[in-house]
Amino acid sequence: MRKKNKRIWPILITTGIVLFALMVVGFMTWASTEEPIPLPLYLYFVLPMIAVIIGVVLALRERLNEIEKGEEDVAAKY
């Protein structure tokens, strides 16, 4: 399988997760404008989603580096 084909699924999955997390953040932001909620509660829901976005993007970057270097087949030996 070519490197380009191996890159498609990690990018699609990351995009889906990031979009979901952004939808949660957007919904919480919209909901807090409609009916004010306490800031700690808002942060309780929003900060984990921001952490998820950062973590997934960093994992994608690492995965794409592995694919570029050909390391994705190394674990198959074990």
C-alpha positions as a LaTeX table, in Angstrom:
\begin{tabular}{lrrr}
\hline
Residue & $x$ (\AA) & $y$ (\AA) & $z$ (\AA) \\
\hline
Met1 & 0.00 & 0.00 & 0.00 \\
Arg2 & 1.32 & 3.41 & $-0.86$ \\
Lys3 & 2.07 & 6.04 & 1.76 \\
Lys4 & $-0.66$ & 8.32 & 0.43 \\
Asn5 & $-3.32$ & 5.66 & 1.01 \\
Lys6 & $-2.09$ & 5.01 & 4.55 \\
Arg7 & $-2.40$ & 8.70 & 5.40 \\
Ile8 & $-6.06$ & 9.05 & 4.41 \\
Trp9 & $-7.72$ & 7.21 & 7.35 \\
Pro10 & $-5.77$ & 8.89 & 10.17 \\
Ile11 & $-6.59$ & 12.29 & 8.65 \\
Leu12 & $-10.29$ & 11.44 & 8.25 \\
Ile13 & $-10.62$ & 10.08 & 11.79 \\
Thr14 & $-8.82$ & 13.10 & 13.24 \\
Thr15 & $-11.04$ & 15.45 & 11.27 \\
Gly16 & $-14.16$ & 13.73 & 12.61 \\
Ile17 & $-13.01$ & 13.87 & 16.21 \\
Val18 & $-11.97$ & 17.53 & 15.92 \\
Leu19 & $-15.31$ & 18.45 & 14.33 \\
Phe20 & $-17.20$ & 16.67 & 17.11 \\
Ala21 & $-15.18$ & 18.44 & 19.80 \\
Leu22 & $-15.72$ & 21.79 & 18.07 \\
Met23 & $-19.45$ & 21.10 & 17.93 \\
Val24 & $-19.48$ & 20.49 & 21.69 \\
Val25 & $-17.53$ & 23.71 & 22.31 \\
Gly26 & $-19.83$ & 25.61 & 19.96 \\
Phe27 & $-22.95$ & 24.22 & 21.58 \\
Met28 & $-21.71$ & 25.08 & 25.07 \\
Thr29 & $-20.81$ & 28.59 & 23.93 \\
Trp30 & $-24.20$ & 29.07 & 22.31 \\
Ala31 & $-26.01$ & 27.63 & 25.33 \\
Ser32 & $-24.15$ & 29.95 & 27.68 \\
Thr33 & $-25.28$ & 32.96 & 25.65 \\
Glu34 & $-28.92$ & 31.84 & 25.76 \\
Glu35 & $-28.98$ & 31.08 & 29.47 \\
Pro36 & $-25.91$ & 32.14 & 31.44 \\
Ile37 & $-24.15$ & 29.29 & 33.19 \\
Pro38 & $-21.44$ & 29.59 & 35.83 \\
Leu39 & $-17.95$ & 29.95 & 34.43 \\
Pro40 & $-16.56$ & 26.86 & 36.25 \\
Leu41 & $-19.28$ & 24.69 & 34.70 \\
Tyr42 & $-18.59$ & 26.15 & 31.25 \\
Leu43 & $-14.88$ & 25.48 & 31.65 \\
Tyr44 & $-15.64$ & 21.96 & 32.95 \\
Phe45 & $-17.13$ & 21.08 & 29.56 \\
Val46 & $-15.04$ & 23.22 & 27.22 \\
Leu47 & $-11.47$ & 22.70 & 28.47 \\
Pro48 & $-11.51$ & 18.90 & 28.06 \\
Met49 & $-12.72$ & 19.30 & 24.48 \\
Ile50 & $-9.88$ & 21.71 & 23.75 \\
Ala51 & $-7.46$ & 19.20 & 25.29 \\
Val52 & $-8.93$ & 16.46 & 23.08 \\
Ile53 & $-8.44$ & 18.60 & 19.97 \\
Ile54 & $-4.80$ & 19.33 & 20.86 \\
Gly55 & $-4.07$ & 15.70 & 21.77 \\
Val56 & $-5.64$ & 14.24 & 18.63 \\
Val57 & $-3.83$ & 16.69 & 16.36 \\
Leu58 & $-0.50$ & 15.90 & 18.04 \\
Ala59 & $-1.17$ & 12.16 & 17.71 \\
Leu60 & $-1.99$ & 12.64 & 14.03 \\
Arg61 & 1.26 & 14.49 & 13.49 \\
Glu62 & 3.19 & 11.68 & 15.17 \\
Arg63 & 1.33 & 9.03 & 13.14 \\
Leu64 & 2.03 & 10.82 & 9.86 \\
Asn65 & 5.72 & 11.00 & 10.77 \\
Glu66 & 5.68 & 7.25 & 11.42 \\
Ile67 & 4.11 & 6.61 & 8.04 \\
Glu68 & 6.67 & 8.85 & 6.31 \\
Lys69 & 9.56 & 6.99 & 7.94 \\
Gly70 & 8.04 & 3.57 & 7.27 \\
Glu71 & 7.76 & 2.70 & 10.97 \\
Glu72 & 4.16 & 1.48 & 10.72 \\
Asp73 & 5.34 & $-2.01$ & 9.72 \\
Val74 & 8.00 & $-2.35$ & 12.42 \\
Ala75 & 5.57 & $-3.64$ & 15.07 \\
Ala76 & 4.31 & $-6.34$ & 12.69 \\
Lys77 & 7.53 & $-8.28$ & 13.28 \\
Tyr78 & 6.68 & $-8.90$ & 16.94 \\
\hline
\end{tabular}
